[in-house]
Amino acid sequence: MSQMDVILLQRIESLGQMGDVVKVKPGYARNYLLPEKKALRATKANREYFDKQRAQLEANNLKAKGEAEAVAAKMGDTFSVVIIRSAGESGQLYGSVATRDVAEAVTKAGVTIGRAQVLLVQPIKELGLFKTRIALHPEVSLTITVNVAQSEEEAKLQAEGKAVRRNADADEAPAAEAAPAEAPAEAAPAESAAEEAPAAEAKPKKAKKAKKTEEA
């Protein structure tokens, strides 16, 4: 597949640093890098433009990086968001939690970000606590906790590391059904009586045999 050369206007993870000329797939460039102003086509005119604007671009980048570092410091190492979702008894969600959902939760918590800044490897499909990276700047990222629960109370228990009982009714049902299992124990005396009956009948037979001996 053919590739095209672009000049990076900022650091792109797995691609390179600002000013690097790299090869990328045309679709990736047209759909993401170019419209997001993260790169320029590596034409002669754009190379000259970049060289003239490099100092300003680097200054802008340093300023943005400093602002991102300040936000990251304010968020700290224990930043978390709660996302309420419905789920089945096994904890599987009816749907999933995607980058848009996490971005909205973080923004609601006071830090405005876009879905592209949520570095979620794959959608979350079950209840629980999940570590997710957030890119505040191409060179500044931090890890937050996404707490997916069915209620605020459940989210609090999960955050505290306490066990959450989600299907109490289903767990108690077997105990109620097990009660009849004790019935056979009551039938035991009847069986014992049945076993003893033949022994009782055998006594008259012995007496009859003894009588015949006397007559002889």
C-alpha positions in Angstrom: 0.0 0.0 0.0 1.3 3.4 -0.9 2.3 5.9 1.8 2.7 9.6 2.0 5.3 11.9 3.7 4.1 14.4 6.3 5.8 16.8 8.6 4.7 16.4 12.2 3.6 19.6 13.9 3.7 18.0 17.4 4.9 14.8 19.0 2.8 11.8 17.9 3.2 8.6 20.0 4.7 5.8 17.9 5.4 8.2 15.0 7.9 10.8 16.0 8.7 14.3 17.4 7.8 17.8 16.1 9.5 18.5 12.8 10.1 14.9 11.9 9.1 13.8 8.4 7.5 10.5 8.5 5.6 8.1 6.2 2.0 7.3 7.0 -1.0 5.8 5.3 -2.9 8.3 3.1 -6.2 7.6 5.0 -4.6 8.2 8.4 -3.2 11.5 7.2 -6.4 12.7 5.5 -8.8 11.6 8.2 -6.8 12.5 11.3 -3.3 14.1 11.1 -4.1 16.8 8.5 -7.6 17.9 9.7 -6.5 17.9 13.3 -3.5 20.1 12.3 -1.1 17.6 13.7 0.9 17.4 10.5 1.5 19.0 7.1 2.0 17.3 3.7 5.8 17.2 3.2 5.8 19.4 0.2 8.6 21.9 -0.6 6.4 24.9 0.3 5.3 23.3 3.6 8.9 22.5 4.5 9.9 26.1 4.1 6.8 27.2 6.0 7.7 24.9 8.9 11.3 26.0 9.0 10.2 29.7 9.3 7.5 28.9 11.9 9.4 26.3 13.9 10.5 28.6 16.7 6.9 29.8 17.2 5.5 26.3 17.0 8.0 25.1 19.6 7.2 28.0 21.9 3.4 27.3 21.6 4.1 23.6 22.3 6.1 24.4 25.4 3.3 26.6 26.7 0.6 24.0 26.1 2.8 21.3 27.7 3.3 23.5 30.8 -0.5 24.0 31.1 -1.1 20.3 30.7 1.5 19.4 33.4 -0.3 21.9 35.7 -3.6 20.1 35.1 -2.1 16.7 35.5 -0.6 17.8 38.9 -4.0 19.1 40.0 -5.7 15.8 39.0 -3.1 13.8 40.9 -2.5 10.1 41.0 -5.9 9.1 42.3 -8.2 10.8 39.9 -11.3 8.7 39.1 -14.7 9.0 37.5 -17.9 7.0 38.0 -20.0 5.8 35.1 -23.3 4.2 35.9 -24.5 1.4 33.7 -27.0 -1.5 33.8 -25.7 -5.0 33.8 -26.6 -8.6 34.1 -26.1 -10.8 37.2 -22.7 -11.9 35.9 -21.6 -8.2 35.8 -21.6 -8.0 32.0 -22.8 -4.6 30.8 -25.9 -4.1 28.5 -23.7 -2.3 26.0 -20.2 -0.9 26.7 -18.3 2.1 27.9 -16.3 3.7 25.1 -13.9 6.7 24.8 -16.8 9.2 24.4 -18.3 8.1 27.7 -15.0 8.4 29.5 -14.3 11.8 28.0 -17.7 13.0 29.0 -17.2 11.7 32.6 -13.8 13.4 32.9 -15.2 16.7 31.5 -18.1 16.5 34.0 -15.5 16.0 36.7 -13.9 19.4 35.8 -11.2 18.6 33.2 -12.3 19.2 29.6 -11.0 16.6 27.1 -12.0 15.1 23.8 -12.6 11.4 23.1 -9.3 11.3 21.1 -7.5 12.0 24.4 -8.8 8.9 26.0 -6.3 6.1 25.3 -8.7 3.2 25.9 -7.3 0.0 24.4 -10.8 -1.5 24.0 -14.4 -0.7 25.2 -15.2 -1.6 28.8 -17.9 -4.4 28.8 -18.2 -5.3 32.5 -18.6 -3.7 35.9 -15.5 -2.9 37.9 -12.5 -0.6 38.2 -10.4 0.0 35.1 -7.1 2.0 34.6 -7.2 4.2 31.6 -4.6 6.6 30.2 -5.6 10.2 29.4 -3.4 12.3 27.1 -3.6 15.9 28.2 -0.9 16.8 25.7 1.2 14.8 23.2 4.0 14.8 25.9 1.8 14.7 29.0 -0.4 11.8 30.0 -1.7 10.3 33.3 -3.6 7.2 34.3 -7.1 7.6 35.9 -9.5 5.0 37.3 -12.9 4.5 35.6 -15.4 3.1 38.1 -18.2 1.3 36.2 -21.1 0.4 38.5 -24.9 0.0 38.6 -25.4 2.7 41.3 -23.5 5.4 43.2 -23.6 3.1 46.3 -22.1 0.2 44.4 -19.4 2.5 42.9 -18.5 3.6 46.5 -18.1 0.0 47.6 -15.9 -0.8 44.6 -13.7 2.2 45.2 -13.2 1.1 48.8 -12.3 -2.4 47.7 -15.3 -4.0 49.3 -17.1 -7.0 47.8 -20.3 -6.2 45.9 -23.2 -8.7 46.0 -25.2 -8.2 42.9 -27.5 -11.2 42.8 -28.5 -11.9 46.4 -31.9 -13.3 45.5 -30.3 -15.9 43.2 -27.8 -16.9 45.8 -30.4 -17.5 48.5 -32.7 -19.6 46.4 -30.8 -22.9 46.6 -30.8 -22.8 50.4 -34.6 -22.6 50.5 -34.9 -25.5 48.0 -32.5 -27.6 50.0 -34.8 -27.8 53.1 -36.9 -30.8 51.7 -33.8 -32.8 51.5 -34.1 -33.6 55.2 -37.4 -35.5 54.7 -35.8 -38.9 53.9 -34.2 -38.9 57.4 -37.7 -39.3 58.9 -38.4 -42.4 56.9 -35.4 -44.2 58.4 -37.4 -45.6 61.4 -40.0 -47.2 59.1 -37.3 -49.0 57.2 -35.8 -50.3 60.5 -39.1 -51.6 61.7 -39.6 -53.4 58.4 -36.2 -55.1 58.8 -37.0 -56.2 62.4 -40.4 -57.7 61.5 -39.1 -61.0 60.0 -37.1 -61.6 63.2 -40.3 -61.4 65.2 -42.1 -63.9 63.0 -39.3 -66.4 63.1 -39.8 -67.1 66.9 -43.1 -69.1 66.5 -41.5 -71.3 63.9 -38.8 -72.4 66.4 -41.4 -73.1 69.0 -43.4 -75.4 66.6 -40.2 -77.3 65.8 -39.6 -77.9 69.4 -43.1 -79.2 69.9 -42.7 -81.8 67.2 -39.5 -83.1 68.9 -41.4 -83.6 72.1 -44.1 -85.6 70.3 -41.5 -87.8 68.7 
